[in-house]
Amino acid sequence: MDNGKRYTDKYKKIICKRCLMPGWNISSVSEKTDIPRATIHRWLKDRGIKIPHDNERIDSPIIATAVLDLYQNLSTSEVGKKLGISSSTVKRILEDSGVRIRNQSESGRLRCKNKMIKSVSKEESFRRAMAEEFLI
C-alpha cells in the first residue's frame, strides 16, 4: 500500500535517532510524526539498529551506571522518566547492584532535601550576581 509519502534519508535518520533517545520510543515517535510504527521499525532494521521490545530486559552497564548515579538524588520513578525506562526496571537494576530501595517516606525526605538545596543554590546565584554587579 503506497500512500504517496516519501521521506529523505536524512529525515529517516533523524526519526531513527529520536527513537533511541531517553524518554522516547517507537510508539511515541510514531504518534508525534504520524509515521506508522511498522515503517519506523523497517527504517531501524534497514540501518541495523535493534530496539528491545518492552518485554526484553535492558542489561546495559551504561544504563546501570546512570541509574546508580541518578538514584542518589531521585526516586525510582524520576530516574525512570529521565532515562526512558520503567521504574520497575530501575528497581531491578538497583536490586541487582545490591542497593536498598528507599521507602516512600525516605523518598519524601530526599525530595524535601533536594528542594532546599535548589532554593539555596538559587539564593547563592542571586547573591553572586548582585555582588558582581556592584563590583563592576
Contacts in CASP RR format, 6 or more apart in sequence:
PFRMAT RR
TARGET T0000
AUTHOR 0000-0000-0000
METHOD contacts of the structure
MODEL  1
MDNGKRYTDKYKKIICKRCLMPGWNISSVSEKTDIPRATIHRWLKDRGIK
IPHDNERIDSPIIATAVLDLYQNLSTSEVGKKLGISSSTVKRILEDSGVR
IRNQSESGRLRCKNKMIKSVSKEESFRRAMAEEFLI
7 15 0 8 1.000
7 35 0 8 1.000
12 43 0 8 1.000
13 47 0 8 1.000
15 29 0 8 1.000
15 33 0 8 1.000
15 35 0 8 1.000
15 40 0 8 1.000
15 43 0 8 1.000
16 40 0 8 1.000
16 43 0 8 1.000
16 44 0 8 1.000
16 47 0 8 1.000
16 49 0 8 1.000
18 24 0 8 1.000
18 29 0 8 1.000
19 25 0 8 1.000
19 26 0 8 1.000
19 29 0 8 1.000
19 40 0 8 1.000
19 44 0 8 1.000
19 51 0 8 1.000
20 49 0 8 1.000
20 51 0 8 1.000
22 82 0 8 1.000
22 83 0 8 1.000
22 84 0 8 1.000
23 81 0 8 1.000
23 83 0 8 1.000
23 84 0 8 1.000
24 84 0 8 1.000
25 51 0 8 1.000
25 84 0 8 1.000
26 37 0 8 1.000
26 40 0 8 1.000
26 41 0 8 1.000
26 44 0 8 1.000
26 51 0 8 1.000
27 37 0 8 1.000
29 35 0 8 1.000
29 40 0 8 1.000
30 36 0 8 1.000
30 37 0 8 1.000
30 40 0 8 1.000
41 51 0 8 1.000
44 50 0 8 1.000
44 51 0 8 1.000
52 58 0 8 1.000
57 89 0 8 1.000
57 92 0 8 1.000
58 85 0 8 1.000
58 89 0 8 1.000
63 83 0 8 1.000
63 85 0 8 1.000
63 93 0 8 1.000
64 93 0 8 1.000
64 96 0 8 1.000
64 97 0 8 1.000
66 83 0 8 1.000
67 79 0 8 1.000
67 80 0 8 1.000
67 83 0 8 1.000
67 90 0 8 1.000
67 93 0 8 1.000
67 94 0 8 1.000
68 93 0 8 1.000
68 94 0 8 1.000
68 97 0 8 1.000
68 99 0 8 1.000
70 78 0 8 1.000
70 79 0 8 1.000
70 82 0 8 1.000
70 83 0 8 1.000
71 79 0 8 1.000
71 90 0 8 1.000
71 94 0 8 1.000
71 99 0 8 1.000
73 110 0 8 1.000
73 114 0 8 1.000
74 82 0 8 1.000
75 102 0 8 1.000
75 107 0 8 1.000
75 110 0 8 1.000
75 111 0 8 1.000
76 87 0 8 1.000
76 90 0 8 1.000
76 91 0 8 1.000
76 94 0 8 1.000
76 101 0 8 1.000
77 87 0 8 1.000
77 90 0 8 1.000
79 87 0 8 1.000
79 90 0 8 1.000
80 86 0 8 1.000
80 87 0 8 1.000
80 89 0 8 1.000
80 90 0 8 1.000
83 90 0 8 1.000
91 101 0 8 1.000
94 101 0 8 1.000
95 101 0 8 1.000
102 110 0 8 1.000
END
